[in-house]
Amino acid sequence: MPRLVRHDATGPIKIEPQDKPIFICGCGLTQKFPFCDGSHKTCKDEPEGKLVVYGPDKKTIVEEREEA
């Protein structure tokens, strides 16, 4: 069953448990979940106050609608 999960973050979450920091996806667009792969760069052009729906490839915007 598909579901809509809202993500407001437009960048990764930095975790420093060891010598090298780990970045966890905060936008939901990564192909390497839960790790950030830089896909959040797609979020920078999203219009303010709109709900943006991405397709299964997590790269293509299939719909923009007013935020509820």
Buried (B, 14 or more C-beta within 10 A) or exposed (E): EEEEEEEEEBBBEEEEEEEEEBBEBBBBBBEEEEEBEBBBEBBEEBEEEEBBEBEEEBEEEEEEEEEE
